[in-house]
Amino acid sequence: MEWTQIFIPIVCSFAITVAVMPMFIGYFQMKKQGQTTREDGPTWHNVKTGTPTMGGLVFLVASFITSLLVGLWKQELTPSLLIILFILVLYGLLGFLDDFIKVFKKRNMGLNSRQKLIGQIIGGLVFYFVYRSEGLPDTLDLFGIVTLPLGIFYGVFVIFWLVGFSNAVNLTDGIDGLVAGLGTISFATYAIIAWKQQQFDVVIICLSVIGGLLGFFPYNKKPAKIFMGDVGSLALGGLLAAISIILRQEWTLLLIGLVYVCETASVILQVTSFKLFGKRVFKMSPIHHHFEMCGWSEWKIDLVFWLTGAICSAITLWIIF
């Protein structure tokens, strides 16, 4: 794969997303269907009630089609690419069902946590067995210094990694444009790592997702014309985890995805503190809502979080290379 060809998956996925998104938004507006703001969310988000959601479906389909076509063209349709796309489809389907129930069945909670967890675990198991069938190691590399042989417990780690980061990105998707921007930075970083490792199959999926997110962002930036929905955020988190595993750079996701980790940690701290001591650590969790309640605008939160993601990604590349 030549440098001049890296723009092909980006442009293709971008073009599909930009072409389809207005029709997708128009359909929701025609049906007068949209997202219902959570009762426990910030009160000023009530103005967003009725905004179309499930926009992640468009850029995921665009990314999937582009990855398959470019993979076939470049003869890079490998088991690694296919199993990553499997995670895209399965986790995207879980998110789609969750969004569909919320929007069209008027059940604000969508799928319950057990149903989503079972689906995510199944995806993790399938991923692990395909991974091992390709003869890939069951060891965990830590910062390129220590290698831990985990044996069967590596399968447990894979499930934990996929489920954990799928939910982490889902928690982060709470304000306009945040995950679209962060996701672009994260996938661009992994595209560079995959390129250096000459894993061009992984480069293709990363670039395809970047193109889809860039096409989605103009419609998702504040004020959002459409939200990503669980269909997008659950799949993006699962994809990042799957890619870090395939590249044998699992630890990097803790740094590249530091914002996702902090968002999740803020929820855990908030719930634990309230249950044990009856006190809240933050004004509201996830932590982006805390900053909102401190008076930060959504754009300021976006810019600070994107900058944090970019700096952490740059540090990761510096450590690796």
C-alpha positions as protocol buffer text, in pm:
chain_id: "A"
residue {
  index: 1
  type: MET
  ca { x: 0 y: 0 z: 0 }
}
residue {
  index: 2
  type: GLU
  ca { x: 155 y: 330 z: -111 }
}
residue {
  index: 3
  type: TRP
  ca { x: 131 y: 665 z: 64 }
}
residue {
  index: 4
  type: THR
  ca { x: -69 y: 807 z: -226 }
}
residue {
  index: 5
  type: GLN
  ca { x: -335 y: 542 z: -170 }
}
residue {
  index: 6
  type: ILE
  ca { x: -411 y: 621 z: 193 }
}
residue {
  index: 7
  type: PHE
  ca { x: -665 y: 883 z: 87 }
}
residue {
  index: 8
  type: ILE
  ca { x: -876 y: 632 z: -107 }
}
residue {
  index: 9
  type: PRO
  ca { x: -1052 y: 469 z: 194 }
}
residue {
  index: 10
  type: ILE
  ca { x: -1082 y: 808 z: 366 }
}
residue {
  index: 11
  type: VAL
  ca { x: -1242 y: 975 z: 64 }
}
residue {
  index: 12
  type: CYS
  ca { x: -1472 y: 680 z: -15 }
}
residue {
  index: 13
  type: SER
  ca { x: -1607 y: 648 z: 338 }
}
residue {
  index: 14
  type: PHE
  ca { x: -1634 y: 1027 z: 370 }
}
residue {
  index: 15
  type: ALA
  ca { x: -1827 y: 1055 z: 42 }
}
residue {
  index: 16
  type: ILE
  ca { x: -2075 y: 780 z: 134 }
}
residue {
  index: 17
  type: THR
  ca { x: -2140 y: 933 z: 476 }
}
residue {
  index: 18
  type: VAL
  ca { x: -2186 y: 1287 z: 345 }
}
residue {
  index: 19
  type: ALA
  ca { x: -2414 y: 1167 z: 65 }
}
residue {
  index: 20
  type: VAL
  ca { x: -2640 y: 952 z: 283 }
}
residue {
  index: 21
  type: MET
  ca { x: -2654 y: 1153 z: 608 }
}
residue {
  index: 22
  type: PRO
  ca { x: -2893 y: 1430 z: 488 }
}
residue {
  index: 23
  type: MET
  ca { x: -3144 y: 1167 z: 371 }
}
residue {
  index: 24
  type: PHE
  ca { x: -3104 y: 980 z: 701 }
}
residue {
  index: 25
  type: ILE
  ca { x: -3170 y: 1298 z: 899 }
}
residue {
  index: 26
  type: GLY
  ca { x: -3463 y: 1384 z: 671 }
}
residue {
  index: 27
  type: TYR
  ca { x: -3621 y: 1043 z: 735 }
}
residue {
  index: 28
  type: PHE
  ca { x: -3613 y: 1092 z: 1113 }
}
residue {
  index: 29
  type: GLN
  ca { x: -3752 y: 1443 z: 1079 }
}
residue {
  index: 30
  type: MET
  ca { x: -4031 y: 1321 z: 853 }
}
residue {
  index: 31
  type: LYS
  ca { x: -4121 y: 1049 z: 1103 }
}
residue {
  index: 32
  type: LYS
  ca { x: -4082 y: 1299 z: 1389 }
}
residue {
  index: 33
  type: GLN
  ca { x: -3857 y: 1055 z: 1571 }
}
residue {
  index: 34
  type: GLY
  ca { x: -3564 y: 1163 z: 1784 }
}
residue {
  index: 35
  type: GLN
  ca { x: -3371 y: 1111 z: 2101 }
}
residue {
  index: 36
  type: THR
  ca { x: -3532 y: 1166 z: 2438 }
}
residue {
  index: 37
  type: THR
  ca { x: -3307 y: 1348 z: 2682 }
}
residue {
  index: 38
  type: ARG
  ca { x: -3222 y: 1149 z: 2995 }
}
residue {
  index: 39
  type: GLU
  ca { x: -3405 y: 1269 z: 3305 }
}
residue {
  index: 40
  type: ASP
  ca { x: -3084 y: 1251 z: 3512 }
}
residue {
  index: 41
  type: GLY
  ca { x: -2884 y: 1447 z: 3255 }
}
residue {
  index: 42
  type: PRO
  ca { x: -2813 y: 1822 z: 3254 }
}
residue {
  index: 43
  type: THR
  ca { x: -3138 y: 2018 z: 3237 }
}
residue {
  index: 44
  type: TRP
  ca { x: -3004 y: 2243 z: 2961 }
}
residue {
  index: 45
  type: HIS
  ca { x: -2981 y: 1938 z: 2735 }
}
residue {
  index: 46
  type: ASN
  ca { x: -3362 y: 1929 z: 2724 }
}
residue {
  index: 47
  type: VAL
  ca { x: -3352 y: 2151 z: 2416 }
}
residue {
  index: 48
  type: LYS
  ca { x: -3189 y: 1859 z: 2234 }
}
residue {
  index: 49
  type: THR
  ca { x: -3493 y: 1637 z: 2280 }
}
residue {
  index: 50
  type: GLY
  ca { x: -3623 y: 1531 z: 1941 }
}
residue {
  index: 51
  type: THR
  ca { x: -3286 y: 1557 z: 1767 }
}
residue {
  index: 52
  type: PRO
  ca { x: -3241 y: 1258 z: 1531 }
}
residue {
  index: 53
  type: THR
  ca { x: -3005 y: 989 z: 1654 }
}
residue {
  index: 54
  type: MET
  ca { x: -2849 y: 664 z: 1527 }
}
residue {
  index: 55
  type: GLY
  ca { x: -2622 y: 861 z: 1294 }
}
residue {
  index: 56
  type: GLY
  ca { x: -2347 y: 611 z: 1374 }
}
residue {
  index: 57
  type: LEU
  ca { x: -2529 y: 362 z: 1153 }
}
residue {
  index: 58
  type: VAL
  ca { x: -2442 y: 566 z: 844 }
}
residue {
  index: 59
  type: PHE
  ca { x: -2069 y: 602 z: 903 }
}
residue {
  index: 60
  type: LEU
  ca { x: -2040 y: 242 z: 1022 }
}
residue {
  index: 61
  type: VAL
  ca { x: -2200 y: 113 z: 700 }
}
residue {
  index: 62
  type: ALA
  ca { x: -1976 y: 348 z: 501 }
}
residue {
  index: 63
  type: SER
  ca { x: -1668 y: 221 z: 687 }
}
residue {
  index: 64
  type: PHE
  ca { x: -1772 y: -143 z: 644 }
}
residue {
  index: 65
  type: ILE
  ca { x: -1836 y: -114 z: 269 }
}
residue {
  index: 66
  type: THR
  ca { x: -1517 y: 83 z: 211 }
}
residue {
  index: 67
  type: SER
  ca { x: -1303 y: -160 z: 413 }
}
residue {
  index: 68
  type: LEU
  ca { x: -1437 y: -460 z: 220 }
}
residue {
  index: 69
  type: LEU
  ca { x: -1397 y: -301 z: -123 }
}
residue {
  index: 70
  type: VAL
  ca { x: -1050 y: -157 z: -58 }
}
residue {
  index: 71
  type: GLY
  ca { x: -946 y: -480 z: 115 }
}
residue {
  index: 72
  type: LEU
  ca { x: -1048 y: -680 z: -191 }
}
residue {
  index: 73
  type: TRP
  ca { x: -878 y: -435 z: -426 }
}
residue {
  index: 74
  type: LYS
  ca { x: -551 y: -435 z: -232 }
}
residue {
  index: 75
  type: GLN
  ca { x: -574 y: -809 z: -154 }
}
residue {
  index: 76
  type: GLU
  ca { x: -575 y: -730 z: 216 }
}
residue {
  index: 77
  type: LEU
  ca { x: -900 y: -906 z: 307 }
}
residue {
  index: 78
  type: THR
  ca { x: -728 y: -1098 z: 586 }
}
residue {
  index: 79
  type: PRO
  ca { x: -872 y: -1281 z: 889 }
}
residue {
  index: 80
  type: SER
  ca { x: -754 y: -987 z: 1102 }
}
residue {
  index: 81
  type: LEU
  ca { x: -955 y: -739 z: 896 }
}
residue {
  index: 82
  type: LEU
  ca { x: -1261 y: -966 z: 890 }
}
residue {
  index: 83
  type: ILE
  ca { x: -1264 y: -1024 z: 1267 }
}
residue {
  index: 84
  type: ILE
  ca { x: -1231 y: -651 z: 1330 }
}
residue {
  index: 85
  type: LEU
  ca { x: -1523 y: -593 z: 1094 }
}
residue {
  index: 86
  type: PHE
  ca { x: -1714 y: -864 z: 1283 }
}
residue {
  index: 87
  type: ILE
  ca { x: -1675 y: -658 z: 1601 }
}
residue {
  index: 88
  type: LEU
  ca { x: -1795 y: -351 z: 1408 }
}
residue {
  index: 89
  type: VAL
  ca { x: -2108 y: -536 z: 1295 }
}
residue {
  index: 90
  type: LEU
  ca { x: -2191 y: -712 z: 1624 }
}
residue {
  index: 91
  type: TYR
  ca { x: -2129 y: -419 z: 1858 }
}
residue {
  index: 92
  type: GLY
  ca { x: -2296 y: -188 z: 1608 }
}
residue {
  index: 93
  type: LEU
  ca { x: -2597 y: -421 z: 1602 }
}
residue {
  index: 94
  type: LEU
  ca { x: -2620 y: -417 z: 1982 }
}
residue {
  index: 95
  type: GLY
  ca { x: -2614 y: -38 z: 1975 }
}
residue {
  index: 96
  type: PHE
  ca { x: -2867 y: -30 z: 1693 }
}
residue {
  index: 97
  type: LEU
  ca { x: -3113 y: -246 z: 1889 }
}
residue {
  index: 98
  type: ASP
  ca { x: -3062 y: -27 z: 2194 }
}
residue {
  index: 99
  type: ASP
  ca { x: -3128 y: 291 z: 1995 }
}
residue {
  index: 100
  type: PHE
  ca { x: -3420 y: 138 z: 1804 }
}
residue {
  index: 101
  type: ILE
  ca { x: -3599 y: 42 z: 2126 }
}
residue {
  index: 102
  type: LYS
  ca { x: -3542 y: 389 z: 2271 }
}
residue {
  index: 103
  type: VAL
  ca { x: -3656 y: 581 z: 1963 }
}
residue {
  index: 104
  type: PHE
  ca { x: -3922 y: 370 z: 1797 }
}
residue {
  index: 105
  type: LYS
  ca { x: -4050 y: 165 z: 2091 }
}
residue {
  index: 106
  type: LYS
  ca { x: -4041 y: 468 z: 2324 }
}
residue {
  index: 107
  type: ARG
  ca { x: -3855 y: 281 z: 2597 }
}
residue {
  index: 108
  type: ASN
  ca { x: -3595 y: 528 z: 2718 }
}
residue {
  index: 109
  type: MET
  ca { x: -3360 y: 264 z: 2865 }
}
residue {
  index: 110
  type: GLY
  ca { x: -3335 y: 51 z: 2548 }
}
residue {
  index: 111
  type: LEU
  ca { x: -3167 y: -287 z: 2600 }
}
residue {
  index: 112
  type: ASN
  ca { x: -3096 y: -366 z: 2963 }
}
residue {
  index: 113
  type: SER
  ca { x: -2736 y: -391 z: 3080 }
}
residue {
  index: 114
  type: ARG
  ca { x: -2743 y: -771 z: 3097 }
}
residue {
  index: 115
  type: GLN
  ca { x: -2858 y: -807 z: 2736 }
}
residue {
  index: 116
  type: LYS
  ca { x: -2585 y: -574 z: 2611 }
}
residue {
  index: 117
  type: LEU
  ca { x: -2321 y: -744 z: 2826 }
}
residue {
  index: 118
  type: ILE
  ca { x: -2411 y: -1091 z: 2695 }
}
residue {
  index: 119
  type: GLY
  ca { x: -2383 y: -969 z: 2336 }
}
residue {
  index: 120
  type: GLN
  ca { x: -2050 y: -799 z: 2404 }
}
residue {
  index: 121
  type: ILE
  ca { x: -1910 y: -1110 z: 2575 }
}
residue {
  index: 122
  type: ILE
  ca { x: -2016 y: -1330 z: 2283 }
}
residue {
  index: 123
  type: GLY
  ca { x: -1836 y: -1093 z: 2049 }
}
residue {
  index: 124
  type: GLY
  ca { x: -1526 y: -1111 z: 2268 }
}
residue {
  index: 125
  type: LEU
  ca { x: -1529 y: -1492 z: 2269 }
}
residue {
  index: 126
  type: VAL
  ca { x: -1561 y: -1515 z: 1891 }
}
residue {
  index: 127
  type: PHE
  ca { x: -1284 y: -1259 z: 1849 }
}
residue {
  index: 128
  type: TYR
  ca { x: -1055 y: -1451 z: 2084 }
}
residue {
  index: 129
  type: PHE
  ca { x: -1108 y: -1789 z: 1916 }
}
residue {
  index: 130
  type: VAL
  ca { x: -1042 y: -1644 z: 1569 }
}
residue {
  index: 131
  type: TYR
  ca { x: -739 y: -1462 z: 1708 }
}
residue {
  index: 132
  type: ARG
  ca { x: -595 y: -1785 z: 1851 }
}
residue {
  index: 133
  type: SER
  ca { x: -680 y: -1984 z: 1537 }
}
residue {
  index: 134
  type: GLU
  ca { x: -444 y: -1753 z: 1349 }
}
residue {
  index: 135
  type: GLY
  ca { x: -163 y: -1861 z: 1579 }
}
residue {
  index: 136
  type: LEU
  ca { x: -132 y: -1524 z: 1747 }
}
residue {
  index: 137
  type: PRO
  ca { x: 25 y: -1527 z: 2096 }
}
residue {
  index: 138
  type: ASP
  ca { x: -164 y: -1533 z: 2423 }
}
residue {
  index: 139
  type: THR
  ca { x: 84 y: -1297 z: 2585 }
}
residue {
  index: 140
  type: LEU
  ca { x: 37 y: -941 z: 2701 }
}
residue {
  index: 141
  type: ASP
  ca { x: 303 y: -690 z: 2604 }
}
residue {
  index: 142
  type: LEU
  ca { x: 356 y: -411 z: 2855 }
}
residue {
  index: 143
  type: PHE
  ca { x: 522 y: -98 z: 2718 }
}
residue {
  index: 144
  type: GLY
  ca { x: 751 y: -308 z: 2500 }
}
residue {
  index: 145
  type: ILE
  ca { x: 948 y: -401 z: 2811 }
}
residue {
  index: 146
  type: VAL
  ca { x: 770 y: -690 z: 2983 }
}
residue {
  index: 147
  type: THR
  ca { x: 582 y: -978 z: 2821 }
}
residue {
  index: 148
  type: LEU
  ca { x: 331 y: -1160 z: 3038 }
}
residue {
  index: 149
  type: PRO
  ca { x: 226 y: -1515 z: 2930 }
}
residue {
  index: 150
  type: LEU
  ca { x: -142 y: -1536 z: 3024 }
}
residue {
  index: 151
  type: GLY
  ca { x: -248 y: -1858 z: 2856 }
}
residue {
  index: 152
  type: ILE
  ca { x: -625 y: -1908 z: 2876 }
}
residue {
  index: 153
  type: PHE
  ca { x: -655 y: -1593 z: 3085 }
}
residue {
  index: 154
  type: TYR
  ca { x: -567 y: -1391 z: 2778 }
}
residue {
  index: 155
  type: GLY
  ca { x: -918 y: -1475 z: 2659 }
}
residue {
  index: 156
  type: VAL
  ca { x: -1056 y: -1319 z: 2977 }
}
residue {
  index: 157
  type: PHE
  ca { x: -845 y: -1011 z: 2909 }
}
residue {
  index: 158
  type: VAL
  ca { x: -974 y: -987 z: 2550 }
}
residue {
  index: 159
  type: ILE
  ca { x: -1335 y: -992 z: 2669 }
}
residue {
  index: 160
  type: PHE
  ca { x: -1261 y: -736 z: 2942 }
}
residue {
  index: 161
  type: TRP
  ca { x: -1081 y: -508 z: 2692 }
}
residue {
  index: 162
  type: LEU
  ca { x: -1356 y: -520 z: 2429 }
}
residue {
  index: 163
  type: VAL
  ca { x: -1643 y: -479 z: 2673 }
}
residue {
  index: 164
  type: GLY
  ca { x: -1463 y: -216 z: 2879 }
}
residue {
  index: 165
  type: PHE
  ca { x: -1366 y: 17 z: 2597 }
}
residue {
  index: 166
  type: SER
  ca { x: -1693 y: -32 z: 2412 }
}
residue {
  index: 167
  type: ASN
  ca { x: -1875 y: 99 z: 2719 }
}
residue {
  index: 168
  type: ALA
  ca { x: -1609 y: 364 z: 2786 }
}
residue {
  index: 169
  type: VAL
  ca { x: -1659 y: 528 z: 2445 }
}
residue {
  index: 170
  type: ASN
  ca { x: -2034 y: 498 z: 2493 }
}
residue {
  index: 171
  type: LEU
  ca { x: -2007 y: 694 z: 2820 }
}
residue {
  index: 172
  type: THR
  ca { x: -1790 y: 958 z: 2651 }
}
residue {
  index: 173
  type: ASP
  ca { x: -2051 y: 1024 z: 2383 }
}
residue {
  index: 174
  type: GLY
  ca { x: -2248 y: 1279 z: 2582 }
}
residue {
  index: 175
  type: ILE
  ca { x: -2195 y: 1615 z: 2412 }
}
residue {
  index: 176
  type: ASP
  ca { x: -2199 y: 1729 z: 2050 }
}
residue {
  index: 177
  type: GLY
  ca { x: -1898 y: 1630 z: 1843 }
}
residue {
  index: 178
  type: LEU
  ca { x: -1686 y: 1493 z: 2128 }
}
residue {
  index: 179
  type: VAL
  ca { x: -1649 y: 1130 z: 2022 }
}
residue {
  index: 180
  type: ALA
  ca { x: -1641 y: 1214 z: 1651 }
}
residue {
  index: 181
  type: GLY
  ca { x: -1330 y: 1424 z: 1713 }
}
residue {
  index: 182
  type: LEU
  ca { x: -1168 y: 1194 z: 1968 }
}
residue {
  index: 183
  type: GLY
  ca { x: -1236 y: 890 z: 1753 }
}
residue {
  index: 184
  type: THR
  ca { x: -1069 y: 1052 z: 1453 }
}
residue {
  index: 185
  type: ILE
  ca { x: -756 y: 1117 z: 1660 }
}
residue {
  index: 186
  type: SER
  ca { x: -755 y: 764 z: 1807 }
}
residue {
  index: 187
  type: PHE
  ca { x: -798 y: 584 z: 1475 }
}
residue {
  index: 188
  type: ALA
  ca { x: -541 y: 809 z: 1306 }
}
residue {
  index: 189
  type: THR
  ca { x: -289 y: 710 z: 1574 }
}
residue {
  index: 190
  type: TYR
  ca { x: -356 y: 340 z: 1523 }
}
residue {
  index: 191
  type: ALA
  ca { x: -334 y: 387 z: 1146 }
}
residue {
  index: 192
  type: ILE
  ca { x: 21 y: 520 z: 1195 }
}
residue {
  index: 193
  type: ILE
  ca { x: 113 y: 229 z: 1424 }
}
residue {
  index: 194
  type: ALA
  ca { x: -36 y: -24 z: 1181 }
}
residue {
  index: 195
  type: TRP
  ca { x: 149 y: 139 z: 890 }
}
residue {
  index: 196
  type: LYS
  ca { x: 479 y: 115 z: 1076 }
}
residue {
  index: 197
  type: GLN
  ca { x: 408 y: -254 z: 1144 }
}
residue {
  index: 198
  type: GLN
  ca { x: 309 y: -299 z: 777 }
}
residue {
  index: 199
  type: GLN
  ca { x: -30 y: -434 z: 880 }
}
residue {
  index: 200
  type: PHE
  ca { x: -205 y: -267 z: 590 }
}
residue {
  index: 201
  type: ASP
  ca { x: -530 y: -456 z: 652 }
}
residue {
  index: 202
  type: VAL
  ca { x: -561 y: -269 z: 983 }
}
residue {
  index: 203
  type: VAL
  ca { x: -460 y: 57 z: 814 }
}
residue {
  index: 204
  type: ILE
  ca { x: -755 y: 17 z: 577 }
}
residue {
  index: 205
  type: ILE
  ca { x: -1016 y: -16 z: 851 }
}
residue {
  index: 206
  type: CYS
  ca { x: -865 y: 274 z: 1049 }
}
residue {
  index: 207
  type: LEU
  ca { x: -867 y: 504 z: 746 }
}
residue {
  index: 208
  type: SER
  ca { x: -1220 y: 398 z: 652 }
}
residue {
  index: 209
  type: VAL
  ca { x: -1349 y: 484 z: 1000 }
}
residue {
  index: 210
  type: ILE
  ca { x: -1165 y: 817 z: 990 }
}
residue {
  index: 211
  type: GLY
  ca { x: -1336 y: 904 z: 662 }
}
residue {
  index: 212
  type: GLY
  ca { x: -1675 y: 813 z: 807 }
}
residue {
  index: 213
  type: LEU
  ca { x: -1619 y: 1020 z: 1121 }
}
residue {
  index: 214
  type: LEU
  ca { x: -1499 y: 1321 z: 920 }
}
residue {
  index: 215
  type: GLY
  ca { x: -1814 y: 1296 z: 709 }
}
residue {
  index: 216
  type: PHE
  ca { x: -2029 y: 1266 z: 1020 }
}
residue {
  index: 217
  type: PHE
  ca { x: -1871 y: 1552 z: 1215 }
}
residue {
  index: 218
  type: PRO
  ca { x: -2032 y: 1845 z: 1025 }
}
residue {
  index: 219
  type: TYR
  ca { x: -2374 y: 1707 z: 1118 }
}
residue {
  index: 220
  type: ASN
  ca { x: -2274 y: 1623 z: 1477 }
}
residue {
  index: 221
  type: LYS
  ca { x: -2085 y: 1937 z: 1582 }
}
residue {
  index: 222
  type: LYS
  ca { x: -2271 y: 2179 z: 1806 }
}
residue {
  index: 223
  type: PRO
  ca { x: -2555 y: 2239 z: 1751 }
}
residue {
  index: 224
  type: ALA
  ca { x: -2591 y: 1877 z: 1644 }
}
residue {
  index: 225
  type: LYS
  ca { x: -2831 y: 1794 z: 1363 }
}
residue {
  index: 226
  type: ILE
  ca { x: -2798 y: 1426 z: 1455 }
}
residue {
  index: 227
  type: PHE
  ca { x: -2644 y: 1222 z: 1736 }
}
residue {
  index: 228
  type: MET
  ca { x: -2416 y: 922 z: 1699 }
}
residue {
  index: 229
  type: GLY
  ca { x: -2627 y: 695 z: 1917 }
}
residue {
  index: 230
  type: ASP
  ca { x: -2518 y: 374 z: 2085 }
}
residue {
  index: 231
  type: VAL
  ca { x: -2491 y: 214 z: 1741 }
}
residue {
  index: 232
  type: GLY
  ca { x: -2187 y: 432 z: 1675 }
}
residue {
  index: 233
  type: SER
  ca { x: -2023 y: 465 z: 2016 }
}
residue {
  index: 234
  type: LEU
  ca { x: -2042 y: 98 z: 2119 }
}
residue {
  index: 235
  type: ALA
  ca { x: -1895 y: -9 z: 1785 }
}
residue {
  index: 236
  type: LEU
  ca { x: -1616 y: 251 z: 1792 }
}
residue {
  index: 237
  type: GLY
  ca { x: -1505 y: 144 z: 2139 }
}
residue {
  index: 238
  type: GLY
  ca { x: -1506 y: -222 z: 2040 }
}
residue {
  index: 239
  type: LEU
  ca { x: -1311 y: -142 z: 1724 }
}
residue {
  index: 240
  type: LEU
  ca { x: -1039 y: 46 z: 1912 }
}
residue {
  index: 241
  type: ALA
  ca { x: -997 y: -242 z: 2157 }
}
residue {
  index: 242
  type: ALA
  ca { x: -990 y: -501 z: 1876 }
}
residue {
  index: 243
  type: ILE
  ca { x: -732 y: -302 z: 1678 }
}
residue {
  index: 244
  type: SER
  ca { x: -504 y: -258 z: 1980 }
}
residue {
  index: 245
  type: ILE
  ca { x: -513 y: -636 z: 2032 }
}
residue {
  index: 246
  type: ILE
  ca { x: -446 y: -723 z: 1667 }
}
residue {
  index: 247
  type: LEU
  ca { x: -151 y: -482 z: 1663 }
}
residue {
  index: 248
  type: ARG
  ca { x: -17 y: -637 z: 1987 }
}
residue {
  index: 249
  type: GLN
  ca { x: -18 y: -291 z: 2140 }
}
residue {
  index: 250
  type: GLU
  ca { x: -294 y: -333 z: 2398 }
}
residue {
  index: 251
  type: TRP
  ca { x: -136 y: -102 z: 2655 }
}
residue {
  index: 252
  type: THR
  ca { x: -141 y: 190 z: 2411 }
}
residue {
  index: 253
  type: LEU
  ca { x: -517 y: 219 z: 2439 }
}
residue {
  index: 254
  type: LEU
  ca { x: -484 y: 328 z: 2801 }
}
residue {
  index: 255
  type: LEU
  ca { x: -289 y: 632 z: 2679 }
}
residue {
  index: 256
  type: ILE
  ca { x: -444 y: 694 z: 2337 }
}
residue {
  index: 257
  type: GLY
  ca { x: -785 y: 646 z: 2499 }
}
residue {
  index: 258
  type: LEU
  ca { x: -704 y: 827 z: 2824 }
}
residue {
  index: 259
  type: VAL
  ca { x: -1012 y: 1048 z: 2790 }
}
residue {
  index: 260
  type: TYR
  ca { x: -1235 y: 739 z: 2759 }
}
residue {
  index: 261
  type: VAL
  ca { x: -1064 y: 589 z: 3064 }
}
residue {
  index: 262
  type: CYS
  ca { x: -1113 y: 907 z: 3269 }
}
residue {
  index: 263
  type: GLU
  ca { x: -1480 y: 930 z: 3168 }
}
residue {
  index: 264
  type: THR
  ca { x: -1536 y: 573 z: 3287 }
}
residue {
  index: 265
  type: ALA
  ca { x: -1335 y: 624 z: 3606 }
}
residue {
  index: 266
  type: SER
  ca { x: -1541 y: 933 z: 3690 }
}
residue {
  index: 267
  type: VAL
  ca { x: -1862 y: 728 z: 3677 }
}
residue {
  index: 268
  type: ILE
  ca { x: -1713 y: 451 z: 3891 }
}
residue {
  index: 269
  type: LEU
  ca { x: -1583 y: 700 z: 4148 }
}
residue {
  index: 270
  type: GLN
  ca { x: -1914 y: 886 z: 4156 }
}
residue {
  index: 271
  type: VAL
  ca { x: -2125 y: 576 z: 4209 }
}
residue {
  index: 272
  type: THR
  ca { x: -1885 y: 421 z: 4464 }
}
residue {
  index: 273
  type: SER
  ca { x: -1853 y: 742 z: 4667 }
}
residue {
  index: 274
  type: PHE
  ca { x: -2227 y: 799 z: 4675 }
}
residue {
  index: 275
  type: LYS
  ca { x: -2307 y: 441 z: 4777 }
}
residue {
  index: 276
  type: LEU
  ca { x: -2039 y: 423 z: 5047 }
}
residue {
  index: 277
  type: PHE
  ca { x: -2037 y: 776 z: 5184 }
}
residue {
  index: 278
  type: GLY
  ca { x: -2349 y: 941 z: 5044 }
}
residue {
  index: 279
  type: LYS
  ca { x: -2132 y: 1208 z: 4879 }
}
residue {
  index: 280
  type: ARG
  ca { x: -2057 y: 1291 z: 4518 }
}
residue {
  index: 281
  type: VAL
  ca { x: -1702 y: 1345 z: 4393 }
}
residue {
  index: 282
  type: PHE
  ca { x: -1817 y: 1536 z: 4085 }
}
residue {
  index: 283
  type: LYS
  ca { x: -2109 y: 1769 z: 4026 }
}
residue {
  index: 284
  type: MET
  ca { x: -2226 y: 1518 z: 3765 }
}
residue {
  index: 285
  type: SER
  ca { x: -2074 y: 1222 z: 3586 }
}
residue {
  index: 286
  type: PRO
  ca { x: -1940 y: 1133 z: 3333 }
}
residue {
  index: 287
  type: ILE
  ca { x: -1682 y: 1403 z: 3385 }
}
residue {
  index: 288
  type: HIS
  ca { x: -1772 y: 1607 z: 3074 }
}
residue {
  index: 289
  type: HIS
  ca { x: -2100 y: 1691 z: 3249 }
}
residue {
  index: 290
  type: HIS
  ca { x: -1901 y: 1804 z: 3555 }
}
residue {
  index: 291
  type: PHE
  ca { x: -1719 y: 2057 z: 3340 }
}
residue {
  index: 292
  type: GLU
  ca { x: -2050 y: 2167 z: 3187 }
}
residue {
  index: 293
  type: MET
  ca { x: -2184 y: 2238 z: 3536 }
}
residue {
  index: 294
  type: CYS
  ca { x: -1866 y: 2433 z: 3608 }
}
residue {
  index: 295
  type: GLY
  ca { x: -1963 y: 2667 z: 3326 }
}
residue {
  index: 296
  type: TRP
  ca { x: -1762 y: 2524 z: 3037 }
}
residue {
  index: 297
  type: SER
  ca { x: -1929 y: 2536 z: 2695 }
}
residue {
  index: 298
  type: GLU
  ca { x: -1956 y: 2218 z: 2491 }
}
residue {
  index: 299
  type: TRP
  ca { x: -1706 y: 2360 z: 2242 }
}
residue {
  index: 300
  type: LYS
  ca { x: -1453 y: 2426 z: 2519 }
}
residue {
  index: 301
  type: ILE
  ca { x: -1490 y: 2073 z: 2652 }
}
residue {
  index: 302
  type: ASP
  ca { x: -1451 y: 1935 z: 2300 }
}
residue {
  index: 303
  type: LEU
  ca { x: -1134 y: 2132 z: 2233 }
}
residue {
  index: 304
  type: VAL
  ca { x: -972 y: 2050 z: 2568 }
}
residue {
  index: 305
  type: PHE
  ca { x: -1058 y: 1680 z: 2543 }
}
residue {
  index: 306
  type: TRP
  ca { x: -945 y: 1661 z: 2178 }
}
residue {
  index: 307
  type: LEU
  ca { x: -618 y: 1831 z: 2269 }
}
residue {
  index: 308
  type: THR
  ca { x: -570 y: 1585 z: 2555 }
}
residue {
  index: 309
  type: GLY
  ca { x: -632 y: 1294 z: 2318 }
}
residue {
  index: 310
  type: ALA
  ca { x: -389 y: 1437 z: 2062 }
}
residue {
  index: 311
  type: ILE
  ca { x: -113 y: 1493 z: 2319 }
}
residue {
  index: 312
  type: CYS
  ca { x: -156 y: 1143 z: 2465 }
}
residue {
  index: 313
  type: SER
  ca { x: -149 y: 994 z: 2115 }
}
residue {
  index: 314
  type: ALA
  ca { x: 170 y: 1186 z: 2033 }
}
residue {
  index: 315
  type: ILE
  ca { x: 331 y: 1060 z: 2355 }
}
residue {
  index: 316
  type: THR
  ca { x: 229 y: 704 z: 2264 }
}
residue {
  index: 317
  type: LEU
  ca { x: 391 y: 731 z: 1921 }
}
residue {
  index: 318
  type: TRP
  ca { x: 704 y: 878 z: 2079 }
}
residue {
  index: 319
  type: ILE
  ca { x: 728 y: 586 z: 2322 }
}
residue {
  index: 320
  type: ILE
  ca { x: 680 y: 326 z: 2049 }
}
residue {
  index: 321
  type: PHE
  ca { x: 900 y: 476 z: 1782 }
}
